[in-house]
Amino acid sequence: MENTQLERMTAGVPKAIDARAHAVLDYATAGTFLTAGLAMRRRNPTASTFAFVNGMAVLGTSMMTDYPEESGVSSVSERMD
């Protein structure tokens, strides 16, 4: 595996969570924002809209993230290859 500059810069930083937990947290965050958007749609439409937009952005980013193979999560780009 080729060492990138980012990998060299962060080599000494301990990993707080593994790749699988990171993927789960990413998707849970997206779900939380989407649920919040649904819950707020009548009380505060503006907040609801921003929660939906944020949830979709997190979901889209998570779907395109190249998680390591050992995490068991594949990205959209891997499925398109």
PDB file of N, CA, C and O in Angstrom:
ATOM      1  N   MET A   1       0.844  -1.184   0.000  1.00  0.00           N
ATOM      2  CA  MET A   1       0.000   0.000   0.000  1.00  0.00           C
ATOM      3  C   MET A   1       0.883   1.239   0.000  1.00  0.00           C
ATOM      4  O   MET A   1       1.841   1.340   0.767  1.00  0.00           O
ATOM      5  N   GLU A   2       0.552   2.151  -0.850  1.00  0.00           N
ATOM      6  CA  GLU A   2       1.325   3.377  -0.972  1.00  0.00           C
ATOM      7  C   GLU A   2       1.022   4.310   0.195  1.00  0.00           C
ATOM      8  O   GLU A   2      -0.139   4.528   0.543  1.00  0.00           O
ATOM      9  N   ASN A   3       2.086   4.862   0.798  1.00  0.00           N
ATOM     10  CA  ASN A   3       1.909   5.811   1.885  1.00  0.00           C
ATOM     11  C   ASN A   3       1.633   7.192   1.325  1.00  0.00           C
ATOM     12  O   ASN A   3       2.458   7.746   0.598  1.00  0.00           O
ATOM     13  N   THR A   4       0.486   7.750   1.655  1.00  0.00           N
ATOM     14  CA  THR A   4       0.192   9.107   1.229  1.00  0.00           C
ATOM     15  C   THR A   4       0.692  10.073   2.295  1.00  0.00           C
ATOM     16  O   THR A   4       1.024   9.674   3.411  1.00  0.00           O
ATOM     17  N   GLN A   5       0.739  11.326   1.937  1.00  0.00           N
ATOM     18  CA  GLN A   5       1.193  12.331   2.890  1.00  0.00           C
ATOM     19  C   GLN A   5       0.282  12.365   4.114  1.00  0.00           C
ATOM     20  O   GLN A   5       0.759  12.509   5.239  1.00  0.00           O
ATOM     21  N   LEU A   6      -1.024  12.234   3.898  1.00  0.00           N
ATOM     22  CA  LEU A   6      -1.970  12.233   5.016  1.00  0.00           C
ATOM     23  C   LEU A   6      -1.714  11.047   5.943  1.00  0.00           C
ATOM     24  O   LEU A   6      -1.742  11.202   7.164  1.00  0.00           O
ATOM     25  N   GLU A   7      -1.467   9.872   5.380  1.00  0.00           N
ATOM     26  CA  GLU A   7      -1.180   8.699   6.206  1.00  0.00           C
ATOM     27  C   GLU A   7       0.093   8.897   7.018  1.00  0.00           C
ATOM     28  O   GLU A   7       0.155   8.507   8.184  1.00  0.00           O
ATOM     29  N   ARG A   8       1.109   9.502   6.406  1.00  0.00           N
ATOM     30  CA  ARG A   8       2.360   9.759   7.147  1.00  0.00           C
ATOM     31  C   ARG A   8       2.136  10.770   8.273  1.00  0.00           C
ATOM     32  O   ARG A   8       2.698  10.634   9.360  1.00  0.00           O
ATOM     33  N   MET A   9       1.305  11.791   8.002  1.00  0.00           N
ATOM     34  CA  MET A   9       1.065  12.825   9.009  1.00  0.00           C
ATOM     35  C   MET A   9       0.260  12.295  10.194  1.00  0.00           C
ATOM     36  O   MET A   9       0.442  12.754  11.321  1.00  0.00           O
ATOM     37  N   THR A  10      -0.624  11.338   9.947  1.00  0.00           N
ATOM     38  CA  THR A  10      -1.500  10.836  11.006  1.00  0.00           C
ATOM     39  C   THR A  10      -1.068   9.485  11.554  1.00  0.00           C
ATOM     40  O   THR A  10      -1.815   8.855  12.302  1.00  0.00           O
ATOM     41  N   ALA A  11       0.119   9.035  11.196  1.00  0.00           N
ATOM     42  CA  ALA A  11       0.587   7.705  11.622  1.00  0.00           C
ATOM     43  C   ALA A  11       0.676   7.591  13.137  1.00  0.00           C
ATOM     44  O   ALA A  11       0.442   6.509  13.675  1.00  0.00           O
ATOM     45  N   GLY A  12       0.999   8.651  13.832  1.00  0.00           N
ATOM     46  CA  GLY A  12       1.156   8.593  15.280  1.00  0.00           C
ATOM     47  C   GLY A  12      -0.122   8.826  16.064  1.00  0.00           C
ATOM     48  O   GLY A  12      -0.122   8.739  17.292  1.00  0.00           O
ATOM     49  N   VAL A  13      -1.213   9.120  15.365  1.00  0.00           N
ATOM     50  CA  VAL A  13      -2.477   9.405  16.037  1.00  0.00           C
ATOM     51  C   VAL A  13      -3.204   8.091  16.309  1.00  0.00           C
ATOM     52  O   VAL A  13      -3.454   7.322  15.381  1.00  0.00           O
ATOM     53  N   PRO A  14      -3.548   7.824  17.575  1.00  0.00           N
ATOM     54  CA  PRO A  14      -4.240   6.560  17.865  1.00  0.00           C
ATOM     55  C   PRO A  14      -5.655   6.543  17.275  1.00  0.00           C
ATOM     56  O   PRO A  14      -6.325   7.573  17.207  1.00  0.00           O
ATOM     57  N   LYS A  15      -6.086   5.377  16.859  1.00  0.00           N
ATOM     58  CA  LYS A  15      -7.433   5.205  16.314  1.00  0.00           C
ATOM     59  C   LYS A  15      -8.408   5.031  17.474  1.00  0.00           C
ATOM     60  O   LYS A  15      -8.278   4.097  18.265  1.00  0.00           O
ATOM     61  N   ALA A  16      -9.383   5.930  17.573  1.00  0.00           N
ATOM     62  CA  ALA A  16     -10.348   5.856  18.669  1.00  0.00           C
ATOM     63  C   ALA A  16     -11.397   4.774  18.410  1.00  0.00           C
ATOM     64  O   ALA A  16     -11.846   4.102  19.339  1.00  0.00           O
ATOM     65  N   ILE A  17     -11.787   4.607  17.136  1.00  0.00           N
ATOM     66  CA  ILE A  17     -12.772   3.592  16.769  1.00  0.00           C
ATOM     67  C   ILE A  17     -12.298   2.894  15.500  1.00  0.00           C
ATOM     68  O   ILE A  17     -11.516   3.452  14.731  1.00  0.00           O
ATOM     69  N   ASP A  18     -12.773   1.676  15.289  1.00  0.00           N
ATOM     70  CA  ASP A  18     -12.387   0.956  14.076  1.00  0.00           C
ATOM     71  C   ASP A  18     -13.269   1.391  12.902  1.00  0.00           C
ATOM     72  O   ASP A  18     -14.223   2.149  13.079  1.00  0.00           O
ATOM     73  N   ALA A  19     -12.944   0.909  11.718  1.00  0.00           N
ATOM     74  CA  ALA A  19     -13.635   1.331  10.498  1.00  0.00           C
ATOM     75  C   ALA A  19     -15.111   0.944  10.514  1.00  0.00           C
ATOM     76  O   ALA A  19     -15.954   1.708  10.045  1.00  0.00           O
ATOM     77  N   ARG A  20     -15.428  -0.224  11.042  1.00  0.00           N
ATOM     78  CA  ARG A  20     -16.830  -0.663  11.071  1.00  0.00           C
ATOM     79  C   ARG A  20     -17.662   0.248  11.977  1.00  0.00           C
ATOM     80  O   ARG A  20     -18.768   0.647  11.612  1.00  0.00           O
ATOM     81  N   ALA A  21     -17.128   0.575  13.157  1.00  0.00           N
ATOM     82  CA  ALA A  21     -17.836   1.476  14.070  1.00  0.00           C
ATOM     83  C   ALA A  21     -17.999   2.857  13.439  1.00  0.00           C
ATOM     84  O   ALA A  21     -19.029   3.508  13.615  1.00  0.00           O
ATOM     85  N   HIS A  22     -16.982   3.298  12.705  1.00  0.00           N
ATOM     86  CA  HIS A  22     -17.051   4.588  12.032  1.00  0.00           C
ATOM     87  C   HIS A  22     -18.177   4.602  11.003  1.00  0.00           C
ATOM     88  O   HIS A  22     -18.921   5.578  10.909  1.00  0.00           O
ATOM     89  N   ALA A  23     -18.303   3.530  10.236  1.00  0.00           N
ATOM     90  CA  ALA A  23     -19.370   3.428   9.244  1.00  0.00           C
ATOM     91  C   ALA A  23     -20.740   3.430   9.920  1.00  0.00           C
ATOM     92  O   ALA A  23     -21.659   4.111   9.466  1.00  0.00           O
ATOM     93  N   VAL A  24     -20.872   2.675  10.990  1.00  0.00           N
ATOM     94  CA  VAL A  24     -22.148   2.621  11.716  1.00  0.00           C
ATOM     95  C   VAL A  24     -22.511   4.005  12.243  1.00  0.00           C
ATOM     96  O   VAL A  24     -23.659   4.433  12.133  1.00  0.00           O
ATOM     97  N   LEU A  25     -21.534   4.701  12.814  1.00  0.00           N
ATOM     98  CA  LEU A  25     -21.798   6.040  13.343  1.00  0.00           C
ATOM     99  C   LEU A  25     -22.159   7.027  12.227  1.00  0.00           C
ATOM    100  O   LEU A  25     -23.021   7.885  12.417  1.00  0.00           O
ATOM    101  N   ASP A  26     -21.511   6.911  11.079  1.00  0.00           N
ATOM    102  CA  ASP A  26     -21.853   7.783   9.948  1.00  0.00           C
ATOM    103  C   ASP A  26     -23.311   7.600   9.540  1.00  0.00           C
ATOM    104  O   ASP A  26     -24.052   8.572   9.394  1.00  0.00           O
ATOM    105  N   TYR A  27     -23.716   6.339   9.356  1.00  0.00           N
ATOM    106  CA  TYR A  27     -25.093   6.077   8.929  1.00  0.00           C
ATOM    107  C   TYR A  27     -26.100   6.411  10.038  1.00  0.00           C
ATOM    108  O   TYR A  27     -27.213   6.845   9.744  1.00  0.00           O
ATOM    109  N   ALA A  28     -25.727   6.218  11.291  1.00  0.00           N
ATOM    110  CA  ALA A  28     -26.617   6.581  12.400  1.00  0.00           C
ATOM    111  C   ALA A  28     -26.809   8.101  12.471  1.00  0.00           C
ATOM    112  O   ALA A  28     -27.903   8.582  12.769  1.00  0.00           O
ATOM    113  N   THR A  29     -25.744   8.845  12.195  1.00  0.00           N
ATOM    114  CA  THR A  29     -25.841  10.303  12.175  1.00  0.00           C
ATOM    115  C   THR A  29     -26.790  10.766  11.069  1.00  0.00           C
ATOM    116  O   THR A  29     -27.626  11.643  11.285  1.00  0.00           O
ATOM    117  N   ALA A  30     -26.653  10.174   9.896  1.00  0.00           N
ATOM    118  CA  ALA A  30     -27.556  10.519   8.795  1.00  0.00           C
ATOM    119  C   ALA A  30     -29.005  10.206   9.178  1.00  0.00           C
ATOM    120  O   ALA A  30     -29.901  11.017   8.945  1.00  0.00           O
ATOM    121  N   GLY A  31     -29.227   9.040   9.761  1.00  0.00           N
ATOM    122  CA  GLY A  31     -30.573   8.652  10.186  1.00  0.00           C
ATOM    123  C   GLY A  31     -31.146   9.579  11.237  1.00  0.00           C
ATOM    124  O   GLY A  31     -32.340   9.878  11.224  1.00  0.00           O
ATOM    125  N   THR A  32     -30.300  10.035  12.144  1.00  0.00           N
ATOM    126  CA  THR A  32     -30.741  10.954  13.194  1.00  0.00           C
ATOM    127  C   THR A  32     -31.207  12.283  12.597  1.00  0.00           C
ATOM    128  O   THR A  32     -32.254  12.805  12.980  1.00  0.00           O
ATOM    129  N   PHE A  33     -30.429  12.826  11.660  1.00  0.00           N
ATOM    130  CA  PHE A  33     -30.824  14.085  11.031  1.00  0.00           C
ATOM    131  C   PHE A  33     -32.098  13.921  10.213  1.00  0.00           C
ATOM    132  O   PHE A  33     -32.969  14.790  10.246  1.00  0.00           O
ATOM    133  N   LEU A  34     -32.217  12.818   9.480  1.00  0.00           N
ATOM    134  CA  LEU A  34     -33.428  12.596   8.689  1.00  0.00           C
ATOM    135  C   LEU A  34     -34.647  12.427   9.591  1.00  0.00           C
ATOM    136  O   LEU A  34     -35.724  12.933   9.274  1.00  0.00           O
ATOM    137  N   THR A  35     -34.490  11.731  10.697  1.00  0.00           N
ATOM    138  CA  THR A  35     -35.585  11.564  11.654  1.00  0.00           C
ATOM    139  C   THR A  35     -35.961  12.905  12.296  1.00  0.00           C
ATOM    140  O   THR A  35     -37.141  13.202  12.482  1.00  0.00           O
ATOM    141  N   ALA A  36     -34.950  13.704  12.629  1.00  0.00           N
ATOM    142  CA  ALA A  36     -35.213  15.025  13.209  1.00  0.00           C
ATOM    143  C   ALA A  36     -35.969  15.896  12.212  1.00  0.00           C
ATOM    144  O   ALA A  36     -36.877  16.636  12.592  1.00  0.00           O
ATOM    145  N   GLY A  37     -35.599  15.810  10.949  1.00  0.00           N
ATOM    146  CA  GLY A  37     -36.310  16.572   9.924  1.00  0.00           C
ATOM    147  C   GLY A  37     -37.766  16.166   9.832  1.00  0.00           C
ATOM    148  O   GLY A  37     -38.644  17.013   9.669  1.00  0.00           O
ATOM    149  N   LEU A  38     -38.019  14.885   9.937  1.00  0.00           N
ATOM    150  CA  LEU A  38     -39.394  14.388   9.906  1.00  0.00           C
ATOM    151  C   LEU A  38     -40.166  14.852  11.145  1.00  0.00           C
ATOM    152  O   LEU A  38     -41.326  15.253  11.042  1.00  0.00           O
ATOM    153  N   ALA A  39     -39.529  14.798  12.298  1.00  0.00           N
ATOM    154  CA  ALA A  39     -40.188  15.165  13.548  1.00  0.00           C
ATOM    155  C   ALA A  39     -40.499  16.665  13.627  1.00  0.00           C
ATOM    156  O   ALA A  39     -41.474  17.058  14.268  1.00  0.00           O
ATOM    157  N   MET A  40     -39.688  17.498  12.988  1.00  0.00           N
ATOM    158  CA  MET A  40     -39.862  18.954  13.094  1.00  0.00           C
ATOM    159  C   MET A  40     -40.643  19.571  11.946  1.00  0.00           C
ATOM    160  O   MET A  40     -40.814  20.789  11.918  1.00  0.00           O
ATOM    161  N   ARG A  41     -41.119  18.780  11.005  1.00  0.00           N
ATOM    162  CA  ARG A  41     -41.678  19.351   9.775  1.00  0.00           C
ATOM    163  C   ARG A  41     -42.868  20.271   9.998  1.00  0.00           C
ATOM    164  O   ARG A  41     -43.060  21.202   9.217  1.00  0.00           O
ATOM    165  N   ARG A  42     -43.670  20.051  11.025  1.00  0.00           N
ATOM    166  CA  ARG A  42     -44.828  20.930  11.268  1.00  0.00           C
ATOM    167  C   ARG A  42     -44.494  22.073  12.227  1.00  0.00           C
ATOM    168  O   ARG A  42     -44.962  23.197  12.048  1.00  0.00           O
ATOM    169  N   ARG A  43     -43.680  21.778  13.248  1.00  0.00           N
ATOM    170  CA  ARG A  43     -43.373  22.814  14.241  1.00  0.00           C
ATOM    171  C   ARG A  43     -42.415  23.866  13.713  1.00  0.00           C
ATOM    172  O   ARG A  43     -42.565  25.053  14.001  1.00  0.00           O
ATOM    173  N   ASN A  44     -41.424  23.425  12.934  1.00  0.00           N
ATOM    174  CA  ASN A  44     -40.418  24.364  12.445  1.00  0.00           C
ATOM    175  C   ASN A  44     -39.951  23.921  11.059  1.00  0.00           C
ATOM    176  O   ASN A  44     -38.953  23.210  10.939  1.00  0.00           O
ATOM    177  N   PRO A  45     -40.655  24.329  10.031  1.00  0.00           N
ATOM    178  CA  PRO A  45     -40.336  23.879   8.674  1.00  0.00           C
ATOM    179  C   PRO A  45     -38.913  24.226   8.223  1.00  0.00           C
ATOM    180  O   PRO A  45     -38.288  23.457   7.492  1.00  0.00           O
ATOM    181  N   THR A  46     -38.410  25.371   8.652  1.00  0.00           N
ATOM    182  CA  THR A  46     -37.048  25.756   8.266  1.00  0.00           C
ATOM    183  C   THR A  46     -36.031  24.807   8.872  1.00  0.00           C
ATOM    184  O   THR A  46     -35.133  24.330   8.178  1.00  0.00           O
ATOM    185  N   ALA A  47     -36.165  24.531  10.158  1.00  0.00           N
ATOM    186  CA  ALA A  47     -35.250  23.594  10.816  1.00  0.00           C
ATOM    187  C   ALA A  47     -35.381  22.205  10.211  1.00  0.00           C
ATOM    188  O   ALA A  47     -34.390  21.491  10.057  1.00  0.00           O
ATOM    189  N   SER A  48     -36.600  21.828   9.871  1.00  0.00           N
ATOM    190  CA  SER A  48     -36.843  20.537   9.250  1.00  0.00           C
ATOM    191  C   SER A  48     -36.107  20.428   7.913  1.00  0.00           C
ATOM    192  O   SER A  48     -35.477  19.411   7.625  1.00  0.00           O
ATOM    193  N   THR A  49     -36.192  21.469   7.114  1.00  0.00           N
ATOM    194  CA  THR A  49     -35.520  21.475   5.815  1.00  0.00           C
ATOM    195  C   THR A  49     -34.014  21.338   5.983  1.00  0.00           C
ATOM    196  O   THR A  49     -33.371  20.554   5.284  1.00  0.00           O
ATOM    197  N   PHE A  50     -33.456  22.103   6.910  1.00  0.00           N
ATOM    198  CA  PHE A  50     -32.006  22.023   7.127  1.00  0.00           C
ATOM    199  C   PHE A  50     -31.585  20.667   7.680  1.00  0.00           C
ATOM    200  O   PHE A  50     -30.509  20.173   7.342  1.00  0.00           O
ATOM    201  N   ALA A  51     -32.407  20.064   8.516  1.00  0.00           N
ATOM    202  CA  ALA A  51     -32.098  18.729   9.032  1.00  0.00           C
ATOM    203  C   ALA A  51     -32.114  17.706   7.902  1.00  0.00           C
ATOM    204  O   ALA A  51     -31.240  16.841   7.843  1.00  0.00           O
ATOM    205  N   PHE A  52     -33.099  17.790   7.001  1.00  0.00           N
ATOM    206  CA  PHE A  52     -33.153  16.898   5.843  1.00  0.00           C
ATOM    207  C   PHE A  52     -31.933  17.080   4.941  1.00  0.00           C
ATOM    208  O   PHE A  52     -31.317  16.104   4.513  1.00  0.00           O
ATOM    209  N   VAL A  53     -31.593  18.331   4.659  1.00  0.00           N
ATOM    210  CA  VAL A  53     -30.443  18.616   3.796  1.00  0.00           C
ATOM    211  C   VAL A  53     -29.167  18.068   4.426  1.00  0.00           C
ATOM    212  O   VAL A  53     -28.351  17.445   3.748  1.00  0.00           O
ATOM    213  N   ASN A  54     -29.000  18.301   5.715  1.00  0.00           N
ATOM    214  CA  ASN A  54     -27.815  17.797   6.406  1.00  0.00           C
ATOM    215  C   ASN A  54     -27.799  16.272   6.408  1.00  0.00           C
ATOM    216  O   ASN A  54     -26.761  15.661   6.154  1.00  0.00           O
ATOM    217  N   GLY A  55     -28.939  15.659   6.693  1.00  0.00           N
ATOM    218  CA  GLY A  55     -29.017  14.203   6.697  1.00  0.00           C
ATOM    219  C   GLY A  55     -28.679  13.604   5.349  1.00  0.00           C
ATOM    220  O   GLY A  55     -27.979  12.594   5.272  1.00  0.00           O
ATOM    221  N   MET A  56     -29.172  14.222   4.278  1.00  0.00           N
ATOM    222  CA  MET A  56     -28.875  13.726   2.936  1.00  0.00           C
ATOM    223  C   MET A  56     -27.404  13.926   2.582  1.00  0.00           C
ATOM    224  O   MET A  56     -26.808  13.084   1.910  1.00  0.00           O
ATOM    225  N   ALA A  57     -26.814  15.033   3.030  1.00  0.00           N
ATOM    226  CA  ALA A  57     -25.390  15.269   2.781  1.00  0.00           C
ATOM    227  C   ALA A  57     -24.532  14.228   3.499  1.00  0.00           C
ATOM    228  O   ALA A  57     -23.588  13.689   2.921  1.00  0.00           O
ATOM    229  N   VAL A  58     -24.864  13.949   4.756  1.00  0.00           N
ATOM    230  CA  VAL A  58     -24.115  12.938   5.518  1.00  0.00           C
ATOM    231  C   VAL A  58     -24.307  11.562   4.889  1.00  0.00           C
ATOM    232  O   VAL A  58     -23.350  10.798   4.765  1.00  0.00           O
ATOM    233  N   LEU A  59     -25.533  11.244   4.493  1.00  0.00           N
ATOM    234  CA  LEU A  59     -25.806   9.956   3.858  1.00  0.00           C
ATOM    235  C   LEU A  59     -25.047   9.823   2.546  1.00  0.00           C
ATOM    236  O   LEU A  59     -24.433   8.788   2.287  1.00  0.00           O
ATOM    237  N   GLY A  60     -25.082  10.857   1.722  1.00  0.00           N
ATOM    238  CA  GLY A  60     -24.358  10.818   0.449  1.00  0.00           C
ATOM    239  C   GLY A  60     -22.863  10.667   0.633  1.00  0.00           C
ATOM    240  O   GLY A  60     -22.216   9.890  -0.070  1.00  0.00           O
ATOM    241  N   THR A  61     -22.318  11.413   1.578  1.00  0.00           N
ATOM    242  CA  THR A  61     -20.889  11.316   1.858  1.00  0.00           C
ATOM    243  C   THR A  61     -20.533   9.933   2.375  1.00  0.00           C
ATOM    244  O   THR A  61     -19.514   9.366   1.982  1.00  0.00           O
ATOM    245  N   SER A  62     -21.364   9.387   3.253  1.00  0.00           N
ATOM    246  CA  SER A  62     -21.110   8.052   3.796  1.00  0.00           C
ATOM    247  C   SER A  62     -21.173   6.987   2.710  1.00  0.00           C
ATOM    248  O   SER A  62     -20.395   6.033   2.721  1.00  0.00           O
ATOM    249  N   MET A  63     -22.093   7.150   1.781  1.00  0.00           N
ATOM    250  CA  MET A  63     -22.230   6.169   0.704  1.00  0.00           C
ATOM    251  C   MET A  63     -21.043   6.202  -0.259  1.00  0.00           C
ATOM    252  O   MET A  63     -20.743   5.205  -0.917  1.00  0.00           O
ATOM    253  N   MET A  64     -20.375   7.343  -0.338  1.00  0.00           N
ATOM    254  CA  MET A  64     -19.215   7.451  -1.224  1.00  0.00           C
ATOM    255  C   MET A  64     -17.886   7.215  -0.510  1.00  0.00           C
ATOM    256  O   MET A  64     -16.843   7.141  -1.159  1.00  0.00           O
ATOM    257  N   THR A  65     -17.913   7.097   0.816  1.00  0.00           N
ATOM    258  CA  THR A  65     -16.684   6.884   1.575  1.00  0.00           C
ATOM    259  C   THR A  65     -16.131   5.497   1.291  1.00  0.00           C
ATOM    260  O   THR A  65     -16.868   4.511   1.268  1.00  0.00           O
ATOM    261  N   ASP A  66     -14.839   5.435   1.079  1.00  0.00           N
ATOM    262  CA  ASP A  66     -14.168   4.171   0.805  1.00  0.00           C
ATOM    263  C   ASP A  66     -13.710   3.566   2.131  1.00  0.00           C
ATOM    264  O   ASP A  66     -12.557   3.729   2.532  1.00  0.00           O
ATOM    265  N   TYR A  67     -14.622   2.865   2.806  1.00  0.00           N
ATOM    266  CA  TYR A  67     -14.274   2.220   4.065  1.00  0.00           C
ATOM    267  C   TYR A  67     -13.365   1.026   3.776  1.00  0.00           C
ATOM    268  O   TYR A  67     -13.514   0.391   2.732  1.00  0.00           O
ATOM    269  N   PRO A  68     -12.428   0.701   4.672  1.00  0.00           N
ATOM    270  CA  PRO A  68     -11.566  -0.462   4.454  1.00  0.00           C
ATOM    271  C   PRO A  68     -12.386  -1.747   4.305  1.00  0.00           C
ATOM    272  O   PRO A  68     -13.471  -1.867   4.874  1.00  0.00           O
ATOM    273  N   GLU A  69     -11.862  -2.703   3.537  1.00  0.00           N
ATOM    274  CA  GLU A  69     -12.596  -3.944   3.269  1.00  0.00           C
ATOM    275  C   GLU A  69     -12.958  -4.704   4.535  1.00  0.00           C
ATOM    276  O   GLU A  69     -14.014  -5.333   4.598  1.00  0.00           O
ATOM    277  N   GLU A  70     -12.093  -4.655   5.548  1.00  0.00           N
ATOM    278  CA  GLU A  70     -12.372  -5.416   6.770  1.00  0.00           C
ATOM    279  C   GLU A  70     -13.564  -4.870   7.552  1.00  0.00           C
ATOM    280  O   GLU A  70     -14.052  -5.521   8.476  1.00  0.00           O
ATOM    281  N   SER A  71     -14.037  -3.672   7.182  1.00  0.00           N
ATOM    282  CA  SER A  71     -15.194  -3.108   7.878  1.00  0.00           C
ATOM    283  C   SER A  71     -16.488  -3.792   7.455  1.00  0.00           C
ATOM    284  O   SER A  71     -17.479  -3.757   8.184  1.00  0.00           O
ATOM    285  N   GLY A  72     -16.482  -4.415   6.276  1.00  0.00           N
ATOM    286  CA  GLY A  72     -17.683  -5.076   5.792  1.00  0.00           C
ATOM    287  C   GLY A  72     -18.680  -4.133   5.144  1.00  0.00           C
ATOM    288  O   GLY A  72     -19.791  -4.546   4.812  1.00  0.00           O
ATOM    289  N   VAL A  73     -18.303  -2.869   4.958  1.00  0.00           N
ATOM    290  CA  VAL A  73     -19.183  -1.871   4.352  1.00  0.00           C
ATOM    291  C   VAL A  73     -18.597  -1.499   2.996  1.00  0.00           C
ATOM    292  O   VAL A  73     -17.419  -1.154   2.904  1.00  0.00           O
ATOM    293  N   SER A  74     -19.405  -1.566   1.948  1.00  0.00           N
ATOM    294  CA  SER A  74     -18.915  -1.179   0.632  1.00  0.00           C
ATOM    295  C   SER A  74     -19.535   0.153   0.228  1.00  0.00           C
ATOM    296  O   SER A  74     -20.641   0.495   0.645  1.00  0.00           O
ATOM    297  N   SER A  75     -18.808   0.886  -0.583  1.00  0.00           N
ATOM    298  CA  SER A  75     -19.300   2.187  -1.026  1.00  0.00           C
ATOM    299  C   SER A  75     -20.039   2.052  -2.349  1.00  0.00           C
ATOM    300  O   SER A  75     -19.955   1.019  -3.013  1.00  0.00           O
ATOM    301  N   VAL A  76     -20.755   3.086  -2.721  1.00  0.00           N
ATOM    302  CA  VAL A  76     -21.478   3.103  -3.983  1.00  0.00           C
ATOM    303  C   VAL A  76     -20.493   2.981  -5.141  1.00  0.00           C
ATOM    304  O   VAL A  76     -20.765   2.281  -6.117  1.00  0.00           O
ATOM    305  N   SER A  77     -19.354   3.658  -5.037  1.00  0.00           N
ATOM    306  CA  SER A  77     -18.366   3.631  -6.129  1.00  0.00           C
ATOM    307  C   SER A  77     -17.813   2.223  -6.329  1.00  0.00           C
ATOM    308  O   SER A  77     -17.489   1.857  -7.459  1.00  0.00           O
ATOM    309  N   GLU A  78     -17.694   1.422  -5.272  1.00  0.00           N
ATOM    310  CA  GLU A  78     -17.227   0.041  -5.416  1.00  0.00           C
ATOM    311  C   GLU A  78     -18.249  -0.798  -6.159  1.00  0.00           C
ATOM    312  O   GLU A  78     -17.878  -1.678  -6.935  1.00  0.00           O
ATOM    313  N   ARG A  79     -19.515  -0.543  -5.936  1.00  0.00           N
ATOM    314  CA  ARG A  79     -20.575  -1.311  -6.586  1.00  0.00           C
ATOM    315  C   ARG A  79     -20.694  -0.953  -8.064  1.00  0.00           C
ATOM    316  O   ARG A  79     -21.179  -1.756  -8.863  1.00  0.00           O
ATOM    317  N   MET A  80     -20.256   0.247  -8.428  1.00  0.00           N
ATOM    318  CA  MET A  80     -20.367   0.694  -9.810  1.00  0.00           C
ATOM    319  C   MET A  80     -19.202   0.200 -10.668  1.00  0.00           C
ATOM    320  O   MET A  80     -19.277   0.254 -11.895  1.00  0.00           O
ATOM    321  N   ASP A  81     -18.145  -0.271 -10.050  1.00  0.00           N
ATOM    322  CA  ASP A  81     -16.966  -0.747 -10.801  1.00  0.00           C
ATOM    323  C   ASP A  81     -17.226  -2.044 -11.516  1.00  0.00           C
ATOM    324  O   ASP A  81     -16.337  -2.568 -12.186  1.00  0.00           O
TER     325      ASP A  81
END
